[in-house]
Amino acid sequence: MNRLRNFYTSYHPIVHTLILGTVMARAASSMSLPFLAIYLAKHTSMSEVMIGVVIGMGALAGTAGGFIGGTLSDAFGRRIIMLAALFGWAFVFTGFSFVSLPVCFMLLNMVNGLCRSFYEPVSQALMADLTEPAKRFKVFSMRYMAINVGVAVGPLLGAYFATLDGALPFLLTGVVYLIYAIALWLLLSYFGIKSIEGEKKAPVTLRAAWSIIRSDITFRYYITGGIVGAIGYSQVMVTLSQYMEQSFSDGVKIFALLMSVNAIAVISMQIPLTKWAERFRPFVAIAAGNLMFALGDVGFAFSHSAAALVISMVVFTMGEILNYPAANVLIDKLAPENMRGTYFGAQTFTNIGHFAGPWIGGLLLSSFGGNVLFLTMSILTLSGTLFYMTGIRRLQATQNRLKQEIFEN
């Protein structure tokens, strides 16, 4: 009981609300978005190519949207941007359940991508605003676990509701986002986030923010490392299913099993691995995470049984748990206090890797086979560590030079 009380009092109530809201939001979106392609195929006359375009436009809109939303949150406050995204989501998913024209689905999914790119980085920035630096790695880890809890539960609920009515999961998702938006609005007002925002706001324009981000070479190394990691990670989310289908007689079932193993491993291993990683600098967690990614890829390349593939997925998932929260901490440490939203928003540029990854992976798989694909990705993922290392060394050199100049003056 005391441990539960200590856990509750260790973080601002809004942080707890955002973590709980993350579970709700991801469960809701996972209840509907994974079935969007099936829904469009059954209820519209769109071709497979058109369906792919509609779904891809959401991610495309979100790539640049994160930087815009993060910068606006620094200028106008976290509340406005987050609540606009949540109410926007409620409109989007409700709209999915009613519209029928392809252009309407495309526009709604683009707004969906913008809402996600606005909400995700801004909520991370607010969590950092309300948490002391020593506890931020744990907060980002809890947020990541909350995402996976929601993703583990959502598809099961979506599959059930879809049997009742194909549009029902989308409508329910819209209702969940509306409830979350209203609850968060009331809590943000109650706990006086407005006064905290007054201290954090920065009179920065999008052009000035872009100039600062572009000139921050350390940040560019971090983003490049993130893009490389995203190329490797996207193979498990996209290309692995094709490899399973080609190489195993029951490949689809095995892939479904691996996705469940991934979610279960994240939930069960998050706390012990977070405690281990907290003892070290964020770079150590990133390097260890990339090593686990690489070992998991090697396992995928040479596994010939479901058991071996499960072990490989567990190892790969360990990399996931270590890598992503630590990357958030590095961005948090690099960002100026009054530009945290901008930096977290610009982190969405790593989505470039999620665009390029499936294309690169598909090309390698079709040309050289699964062994070459996953071995190549293991080497590529390890190379991503070098970009983070270079960025950290450059930052340290800059800090040492500034200290020397201050000492001399």
Phi and psi in degrees as a GROMACS rama.xvg file:
@    title "Ramachandran Plot"
@    xaxis  label "Phi"
@    yaxis  label "Psi"
@TYPE xy
-64.712  -37.7967  ASN-2
-64.7418  -39.0914  ARG-3
-65.6066  -40.9803  LEU-4
-65.5956  -41.6434  ARG-5
-63.9657  -39.1532  ASN-6
-62.2148  -42.9145  PHE-7
-66.8665  -40.78  TYR-8
-81.0158  -11.6863  THR-9
-75.1361  -17.3206  SER-10
-131.651  152.339  TYR-11
-61.2737  141.617  HIS-12
-53.3356  -32.2715  PRO-13
-67.0844  -33.148  ILE-14
-63.1622  -45.0284  VAL-15
-61.1562  -40.7322  HIS-16
-62.562  -42.7397  THR-17
-66.459  -36.8829  LEU-18
-67.686  -46.118  ILE-19
-62.6822  -40.6583  LEU-20
-63.7816  -33.4713  GLY-21
-63.2847  -41.1746  THR-22
-60.462  -47.9312  VAL-23
-61.8427  -47.6086  MET-24
-65.4085  -43.926  ALA-25
-71.6912  -35.4491  ARG-26
-63.2216  -41.0786  ALA-27
-66.7835  -48.7142  ALA-28
-67.8923  -34.1653  SER-29
-72.4472  -16.1197  SER-30
-75.8047  -20.2522  MET-31
-125.16  -48.6756  SER-32
-58.6788  -39.9792  LEU-33
-60.9199  -21.5332  PRO-34
-99.4143  5.99973  PHE-35
-63.1711  -43.8328  LEU-36
-61.789  -42.4414  ALA-37
-64.8165  -42.2278  ILE-38
-62.0189  -43.4363  TYR-39
-65.8597  -38.2137  LEU-40
-65.9809  -36.2895  ALA-41
-83.6965  -32.7316  LYS-42
-110.514  0.916084  HIS-43
-134.604  173.125  THR-44
-99.3721  16.5799  SER-45
-66.7571  143.729  MET-46
-76.7023  169.236  SER-47
-62.085  -38.3059  GLU-48
-64.5867  -44.3007  VAL-49
-64.3368  -38.9749  MET-50
-62.1198  -41.8858  ILE-51
-62.1982  -39.2537  GLY-52
-64.5302  -45.2939  VAL-53
-59.2153  -46.1217  VAL-54
-70.2215  -39.76  ILE-55
-67.4187  -27.0242  GLY-56
-64.5114  -28.4273  MET-57
-64.5397  -46.7132  GLY-58
-66.547  -37.4179  ALA-59
-63.1865  -44.1769  LEU-60
-64.7037  -34.9799  ALA-61
-72.6293  -22.5685  GLY-62
-62.2645  -48.3381  THR-63
-85.5739  -23.8734  ALA-64
-63.7229  -32.3784  GLY-65
-60.9258  -44.0409  GLY-66
-63.5234  -43.3365  PHE-67
-63.7899  -48.5122  ILE-68
-63.7153  -41.6967  GLY-69
-62.8804  -42.2394  GLY-70
-65.7385  -43.2951  THR-71
-62.5635  -34.3479  LEU-72
-68.2524  -32.9902  SER-73
-68.4776  -34.5285  ASP-74
-83.2749  -39.1408  ALA-75
-115.376  -6.79381  PHE-76
108.278  151.538  GLY-77
-68.2332  -39.8497  ARG-78
-55.3728  -51.1761  ARG-79
-59.8772  -45.776  ILE-80
-69.0388  -44.7883  ILE-81
-63.4277  -46.2196  MET-82
-67.701  -37.1866  LEU-83
-61.2002  -40.458  ALA-84
-65.4792  -43.5714  ALA-85
-67.4187  -45.0244  LEU-86
-65.5939  -34.3585  PHE-87
-63.328  -41.3958  GLY-88
-60.7261  -43.299  TRP-89
-57.6547  -41.7905  ALA-90
-66.1532  -42.7372  PHE-91
-60.97  -52.8002  VAL-92
-71.0636  -33.4193  PHE-93
-63.5283  -39.4894  THR-94
-63.4935  -39.4351  GLY-95
-55.3132  -35.3517  PHE-96
-77.7817  -10.7065  SER-97
-116.941  -31.0063  PHE-98
-78.9931  164.542  VAL-99
-136.901  -18.8668  SER-100
-78.1405  137.852  LEU-101
-54.9632  -41.337  PRO-102
-64.6995  -32.8434  VAL-103
-68.0491  -42.6317  CYS-104
-61.6906  -41.0909  PHE-105
-63.7034  -46.2455  MET-106
-64.0355  -42.5146  LEU-107
-63.9459  -40.0814  LEU-108
-71.1561  -29.9824  ASN-109
-66.4801  -41.5374  MET-110
-64.1563  -37.7061  VAL-111
-58.08  -45.91  ASN-112
-62.3398  -39.978  GLY-113
-65.402  -42.8558  LEU-114
-60.7393  -44.1471  CYS-115
-63.4781  -43.5753  ARG-116
-70.5788  -24.134  SER-117
-78.6672  -46.7731  PHE-118
-71.8424  -47.6225  TYR-119
-58.2227  -57.4151  GLU-120
-66.6969  -34.4061  PRO-121
-70.324  -37.9254  VAL-122
-66.2504  -36.7977  SER-123
-64.4254  -42.3672  GLN-124
-63.114  -39.7904  ALA-125
-67.2009  -39.7374  LEU-126
-58.064  -42.9801  MET-127
-67.421  -38.6639  ALA-128
-57.0804  -37.4144  ASP-129
-98.7848  5.86097  LEU-130
-127.192  137.932  THR-131
-67.4917  149.004  GLU-132
-52.6403  -38.5965  PRO-133
-64.7539  -21.5655  ALA-134
-103.595  1.5728  LYS-135
-70.9786  -33.9539  ARG-136
-60.829  -42.5927  PHE-137
-65.6134  -39.0715  LYS-138
-63.5301  -45.6479  VAL-139
-64.4322  -34.1454  PHE-140
-67.8383  -42.1435  SER-141
-62.7019  -39.0545  MET-142
-63.0446  -41.6468  ARG-143
-65.307  -39.6203  TYR-144
-65.3442  -39.1336  MET-145
-60.6088  -39.7717  ALA-146
-58.6378  -44.8771  ILE-147
-73.4637  -31.0883  ASN-148
-62.5063  -45.5201  VAL-149
-62.9867  -42.5337  GLY-150
-67.5594  -30.9605  VAL-151
-71.5504  -34.9241  ALA-152
-87.0357  -39.6042  VAL-153
-54.9985  -52.1506  GLY-154
-59.8005  -34.2182  PRO-155
-64.4004  -44.1942  LEU-156
-65.1147  -41.343  LEU-157
-61.6389  -42.051  GLY-158
-62.1484  -39.2473  ALA-159
-67.5589  -50.5156  TYR-160
-65.9007  -31.4119  PHE-161
-66.1532  -27.1577  ALA-162
-69.6169  -23.8084  THR-163
-82.1648  -42.959  LEU-164
-163.807  127.995  ASP-165
-58.9842  -30.8302  GLY-166
-87.0444  -12.6569  ALA-167
-61.1227  -42.8026  LEU-168
-58.3709  -36.7681  PRO-169
-69.4121  -41.7011  PHE-170
-65.0411  -43.3519  LEU-171
-64.7953  -37.6011  LEU-172
-61.1509  -43.3792  THR-173
-60.1177  -40.6347  GLY-174
-65.1202  -42.8925  VAL-175
-60.5666  -44.8175  VAL-176
-64.9246  -36.1628  TYR-177
-64.8336  -44.383  LEU-178
-62.5413  -44.651  ILE-179
-62.624  -42.1695  TYR-180
-61.7061  -44.8925  ALA-181
-66.3257  -43.931  ILE-182
-62.5067  -43.8139  ALA-183
-67.2568  -38.317  LEU-184
-59.4259  -45.1578  TRP-185
-65.7453  -42.3822  LEU-186
-70.1891  -39.8123  LEU-187
-61.9936  -37.612  LEU-188
-69.8392  -41.118  SER-189
-65.126  -41.1543  TYR-190
-90.4375  7.89266  PHE-191
68.7744  38.2276  GLY-192
-63.8204  -22.7225  ILE-193
-58.2114  -40.2659  LYS-194
-69.4265  -36.311  SER-195
-65.811  -40.7737  ILE-196
-62.204  -34.6546  GLU-197
-59.7794  -31.8387  GLY-198
-80.8396  -24.8463  GLU-199
-94.9854  -21.1446  LYS-200
-60.982  145.479  LYS-201
-130.896  130.986  ALA-202
-75.6069  70.8646  PRO-203
-117.557  136.169  VAL-204
-91.7432  165.201  THR-205
-60.8712  -38.927  LEU-206
-65.9638  -42.9774  ARG-207
-65.9736  -40.9472  ALA-208
-62.9093  -43.3623  ALA-209
-63.5628  -38.0401  TRP-210
-63.2568  -41.2964  SER-211
-66.5325  -46.664  ILE-212
-61.4009  -43.1937  ILE-213
-65.9592  -32.582  ARG-214
-85.8623  -9.1722  SER-215
-84.6528  95.291  ASP-216
-66.9208  -36.6086  ILE-217
-59.3605  -43.9484  THR-218
-62.2616  -38.2215  PHE-219
-63.1582  -38.413  ARG-220
-64.0858  -42.1261  TYR-221
-60.6116  -45.3845  TYR-222
-64.8989  -40.0851  ILE-223
-62.4124  -42.2386  THR-224
-61.0473  -38.6011  GLY-225
-67.1021  -38.2918  GLY-226
-64.7459  -44.2744  ILE-227
-60.507  -44.4407  VAL-228
-62.7602  -37.7798  GLY-229
-66.8533  -34.9981  ALA-230
-61.1738  -44.7422  ILE-231
-67.616  -44.5999  GLY-232
-64.7312  -35.5983  TYR-233
-63.8428  -20.6966  SER-234
-65.3026  -37.4493  GLN-235
-71.202  -33.7484  VAL-236
-80.3386  -22.8614  MET-237
-124.799  -63.4973  VAL-238
-72.9551  -29.0754  THR-239
-58.7071  -37.3948  LEU-240
-63.3693  -38.8979  SER-241
-66.4062  -41.2751  GLN-242
-63.1248  -42.243  TYR-243
-61.6312  -43.8944  MET-244
-65.1609  -36.6877  GLU-245
-76.6233  -33.2876  GLN-246
-103.573  -14.8521  SER-247
-129.839  141.97  PHE-248
-63.7952  -34.4414  SER-249
-113.288  45.1955  ASP-250
-60.9245  -37.8853  GLY-251
-63.9384  -43.5185  VAL-252
-64.9838  -39.9411  LYS-253
-64.8821  -40.908  ILE-254
-63.3459  -42.3525  PHE-255
-59.8123  -40.6898  ALA-256
-61.7372  -42.4967  LEU-257
-64.5125  -37.0273  LEU-258
-65.4953  -38.2513  MET-259
-67.4315  -41.3938  SER-260
-60.6055  -40.8199  VAL-261
-58.7946  -48.3662  ASN-262
-65.8928  -43.5036  ALA-263
-65.0849  -41.0202  ILE-264
-64.4324  -40.4646  ALA-265
-60.7302  -47.5187  VAL-266
-65.861  -41.1178  ILE-267
-81.7664  -28.3044  SER-268
-103.276  -6.50762  MET-269
-58.9828  -49.5531  GLN-270
-65.3257  -51.9563  ILE-271
-62.4339  -39.5617  PRO-272
-69.6647  -33.0238  LEU-273
-65.6077  -42.8611  THR-274
-60.7085  -39.2997  LYS-275
-65.8317  -46.1351  TRP-276
-67.8874  -27.8852  ALA-277
-63.9286  -18.7559  GLU-278
-79.1665  -9.86831  ARG-279
-123.45  170.894  PHE-280
-68.5837  153.612  ARG-281
-55.0173  -34.1587  PRO-282
-61.6974  -35.666  PHE-283
-62.1392  -42.4858  VAL-284
-64.5236  -38.9058  ALA-285
-66.1285  -44.769  ILE-286
-63.6125  -43.1417  ALA-287
-65.7145  -38.7769  ALA-288
-63.6831  -43.9147  GLY-289
-64.5549  -35.3031  ASN-290
-63.725  -41.6531  LEU-291
-65.0412  -40.3213  MET-292
-56.1265  -48.2244  PHE-293
-63.8269  -43.3675  ALA-294
-64.6759  -37.8599  LEU-295
-62.9054  -41.5959  GLY-296
-63.0934  -41.4193  ASP-297
-60.9307  -40.2987  VAL-298
-61.8945  -42.5799  GLY-299
-61.5853  -36.6785  PHE-300
-66.3396  -34.8314  ALA-301
-114.692  4.86538  PHE-302
-78.3732  137.084  SER-303
-123.775  10.0978  HIS-304
-142.921  160.552  SER-305
-62.2186  -38.3351  ALA-306
-62.5205  -43.3823  ALA-307
-65.5542  -37.9101  ALA-308
-65.8001  -38.6326  LEU-309
-62.5245  -44.6372  VAL-310
-60.8718  -42.2423  ILE-311
-62.366  -40.1707  SER-312
-66.8031  -38.1081  MET-313
-61.8774  -44.9049  VAL-314
-62.9116  -44.9634  VAL-315
-59.9294  -41.0665  PHE-316
-65.5744  -33.5687  THR-317
-58.6617  -38.3402  MET-318
-63.2954  -40.9564  GLY-319
-57.5271  -49.4708  GLU-320
-61.5231  -39.8671  ILE-321
-78.9654  -38.0805  LEU-322
-74.5939  -54.215  ASN-323
-67.5431  -45.6468  TYR-324
-61.856  -38.5877  PRO-325
-65.5817  -37.7862  ALA-326
-62.8641  -38.0295  ALA-327
-63.424  -39.1959  ASN-328
-64.8758  -40.3611  VAL-329
-60.4862  -43.2236  LEU-330
-64.0387  -40.7542  ILE-331
-61.8534  -41.9191  ASP-332
-69.0631  -31.5224  LYS-333
-79.6782  -33.846  LEU-334
-72.0909  135.457  ALA-335
-61.5372  150.841  PRO-336
-53.5568  -41.3486  GLU-337
-88.5306  6.50943  ASN-338
-131.504  24.4182  MET-339
-62.582  -41.0975  ARG-340
-62.0002  -40.7667  GLY-341
-60.8431  -45.678  THR-342
-67.9382  -44.7374  TYR-343
-63.7775  -36.9091  PHE-344
-65.1791  -43.2593  GLY-345
-67.5705  -18.1734  ALA-346
-62.1527  -21.2195  GLN-347
-67.2453  -10.2228  THR-348
-63.8617  -16.5898  PHE-349
-65.323  -14.1333  THR-350
-62.0858  -16.6359  ASN-351
-54.856  -37.3343  ILE-352
-64.785  -34.7459  GLY-353
-72.3352  -24.3391  HIS-354
-76.3426  -48.4619  PHE-355
-75.4967  -31.9253  ALA-356
-56.1114  -53.0996  GLY-357
-60.6273  -36.3195  PRO-358
-66.9156  -46.4229  TRP-359
-63.4641  -44.5432  ILE-360
-64.0641  -41.8157  GLY-361
-63.1264  -38.4377  GLY-362
-65.0697  -44.274  LEU-363
-66.3738  -40.734  LEU-364
-64.9092  -44.7652  LEU-365
-71.5228  -29.6755  SER-366
-90.0937  -37.6205  SER-367
-126.317  -12.8049  PHE-368
96.9674  171.814  GLY-369
-65.9779  -36.5928  GLY-370
-59.4251  -49.672  ASN-371
-65.3782  -40.6826  VAL-372
-55.3256  -55.683  LEU-373
-75.7188  -30.0244  PHE-374
-67.5787  -40.6422  LEU-375
-61.5204  -42.6778  THR-376
-67.1553  -32.9198  MET-377
-64.2049  -42.2768  SER-378
-67.9493  -42.7036  ILE-379
-61.4148  -43.7044  LEU-380
-62.7175  -42.5961  THR-381
-62.235  -35.5697  LEU-382
-65.4012  -25.7228  SER-383
-60.8074  -30.2926  GLY-384
-60.7058  -34.3884  THR-385
-63.6045  -34.9715  LEU-386
-66.9592  -43.059  PHE-387
-63.1647  -42.0761  TYR-388
-61.8746  -44.1223  MET-389
-63.7909  -41.2544  THR-390
-62.5045  -42.7509  GLY-391
-65.747  -43.0462  ILE-392
-64.0131  -38.7704  ARG-393
-65.3356  -41.7172  ARG-394
-62.6346  -43.6195  LEU-395
-63.9858  -39.9616  GLN-396
-64.2202  -41.2521  ALA-397
-63.9056  -44.3671  THR-398
-63.6615  -41.2328  GLN-399
-65.1376  -37.9599  ASN-400
-66.057  -40.8729  ARG-401
-64.779  -40.8715  LEU-402
-62.5734  -40.2113  LYS-403
-65.2746  -39.921  GLN-404
-65.5803  -40.1578  GLU-405
-64.9091  -40.7253  ILE-406
-64.2732  -41.5372  PHE-407
-69.3831  -31.5971  GLU-408
